Amino acid sequence: MNWQKDALEVLKETSRTFYIPISLLPSALKEAVASAYLCMRAIDEIEDHSELENSTKAQLLRSISLSLQTGTGDPTSDRFGADWGDVRSKLPEVTLRVDEWAKLAPDSIAPRIWDATAAMADRMAMWAERNWTIRTVTDLDSYTFSVAGAVGLLLSDLWAWHDNTQTNRMEAIGFGRGLQTVNILRNAREDRSRGVDFFPDGWTTSDMQAYARRNLELADRYTRALPSGPALDFCKIPLVLANGTLKTMALGNEKLTRHDVMELIGQVTRR
């Protein structure tokens, strides 16, 4: 229990948005979703790191992927992570503790989380080597699946593992893609300052907003089809925040205010 509490504290420090829905989940599912989120946040921090060379990012990500593929379920022999070398001091706590997050999930679902994280780390390594070059809509679809659509699929597997909740997997991909596209829009200026542009050639902000809306429509259908229970309670929060962020950006604002965030969360958590 202390380990779970510590994981939730790190989660709270890295993402208040996801801390709230994860903290409300029942115990075993909470451990599984927290494990998945923290593992993926660990590799995401490498992908987005402002000081690491792309070749170093690719090496670290592939090393983590390979380590996760060696998992046997024996906590005394499993070692997940990478040889951090001289970049250790540049990496955040959530990344350096990826071994702990991978072992947080219940044994009956942990291998699925390891597999999803390993696959994502490999794809992130490929995109780092390409400097996240997006030329076409197909490139954008590929990238948003790589780092987010696949997360939607993992969540569907976690719901089914927990209480046999069944979902539409295409809509699950849209759920992940929609949230990721809102992040792309929100971070576009910062990304371009580091030489990365996720917009296909010729696309405007309006085009990317339309892409986000199409995927968030799938996310809406995915969420509306969920039965009452933890999966629905979880999905409502990031979805309402993504829709709210997209609307506020369309009005010319960069992001939701903290008051806006709490108000939207309150709307979907009130009983």
C-alpha angles and dihedrals in degrees: 000000000000089000091052090048090052091049091052091051090055089046090053090052093050101039126008088179094063095031091072100054093038093050090054095056122104115265107268094037090047090056092048096048093042089051091050094045095047094046091052093043087052092059093037089060088057093048093050098039111135097207105043124092115241091243090055091049091052092049094050094045093050090047091054090047093053092047091053090051090060094060117133101169092252105126091198094058105026112098117180124187137052142276095271093192117175093343094067092099090055096054125089124242093253090061098043091052097052089120090063094047092050090054094047096081122087112268093245093064104021094094091058090054092047090051093049093048093046092051092047092049090053091050092047089052090054092049091048090054089051090047087238092288109187115184105151140029087254089058090051092048089050094049096045090049091048096057105023117007088063088054089059089055091049092051090052089054091050092051091050092047093050102048107344094263106170123212142180105261096204089054088048089058089049089051091058095040093049094053091045093050091053087053090050091053093046093049099037096111093048092046092051090050088063093046099261125122120180093185115106114241111288095011121137129203088263090057092052091047089053090050089051092049092051091054094042088055087060088047090052091052091046092053097042090055093055117104120235108284144079097315092056093043090052099045097047094067103055090038095055090046092050092049091046093049092049091051094048092049090050086058091055100262121127098223146338117286117240088252090054091050094052092045092052092046089049091054093059099037100049112106 
